[in-house]
Amino acid sequence: MKYFLIAGEASGDLHASNLIKSLARRDAQAEFRFMGGDLMTEAAGCEPVVHYRKVAYMGFLPVLRHLGEIADAAKKVKSAIREFNPDVVIPVDFGTFNFKYILPYVHDMLGIPVVYYISPKVWAWKRWRVKIMEKYVDTLLCILPFETVFLKPYDIKTVFVGNPCVDAVNNYRVTAQPKLNLNIETGEPVVAILCGSRRQEVAANLPYMLEAVASVGGVRPVIAGAPGLTMEDYAPYLKDRKVEIVFGATYELVEKSRAALVTSGTATLETCLLGTPQVVCYRAGGSRIIRWGFRYLFPIKYFSLVNLVADFDVVPELLAHEVTVDNIATHLKAVLSEGAERTRQIKGYRDVYEKLGNTPCSERAAEAVLTALKS
């Protein structure tokens, strides 16, 4: 069969590359074309129609400035889909691009089945996009168990296929070679700091995290350097502090740390699966309006994936103006000690792991794609 995949960022490139490998194992005649990155290129054995770097812009103004470039990339992708005439088109997350440019064209103009892998977070915001999925998506592959429950009232066929984070953590435990010498046994307890993957997230969260660690005392902060950032991006916030930064070893750092301070996102779920107690912090401007907006405009109780999957308070969540040195320090002390909070988190982590399941996500996704095509 012929498969056309569309990924628009680094995480999508990773997950789509694993899906390509799983499909190829099941379909000896598989042919692939795609928009994506280097990992998909390696997996598929061919170059992308468009590299995701051409469209990977975040935020209103950057997208607006590059709108012509994005539209041009979409035109190339649509032309490639028409010429390739695949048996299925598989968008991978990246909702704005796929909803605007790809889904209507593939469904209405070409009549090609759409199997959407990794549902955009319609349960959190822009719920009107559910109507778009009802109209244009034949099968939706979900990676969070509550997504199928949320989408049940709608006319969308959904399949929970597990979560790629489980695959990534399991693969790390099987194949990773130790890179860090943290002297865990003899040195001070390590606190891993995961302060976001974008410069604005680092600027908003890292200073408070570092101050909180310093106020706790007797611990050793180590920053997990994000892909795409450099030492220079962190330097303005370190001043005279002796804080280590490690790149390319985030999982090992988190697993070997006593506790972690984590900016909300996939990293919260990865930290949970690695078994390290954490405090989730997300400060974006610090305005109380952000907290008010989340409480009254967003139809969800939590903003960390750990709590969303568990559907109860497993990890403390500090949002916007709640991200203060005192608040972070209070929660950090609680998870550093051998007390009730640390025990409660670790127990909650087991519940999350059970809900996500341990079957490889890409394998289940490939099976779901082939089943959808047969039906």
Salt bridges, closest charged atoms under 4 A:
ASP38 OD1 - HIS51 NE2 3.16
ASP72 OD2 - LYS76 NZ 3.73
ASP108 OD1 - HIS107 ND1 2.90
GLU134 OE1 - LYS131 NZ 3.50
GLU201 OE2 - ARG198 NH1 3.57
GLU211 OE2 - ARG241 NH2 2.58
ASP233 OD1 - ARG199 NE 2.91
GLU244 OE2 - ARG220 NE 2.67
GLU252 OE2 - LYS256 NZ 2.59
GLU255 OE2 - ARG173 NE 3.32
ASP311 OD1 - LYS301 NZ 3.35
GLU322 OE2 - ARG291 NE 2.98
GLU338 OE2 - ARG258 NH2 3.15
GLU341 OE2 - ARG344 NH2 3.17
GLU363 OE2 - ARG25 NH2 2.37
GLU363 OE1 - ARG26 NH1 2.57
GLU367 OE2 - ARG26 NE 2.71
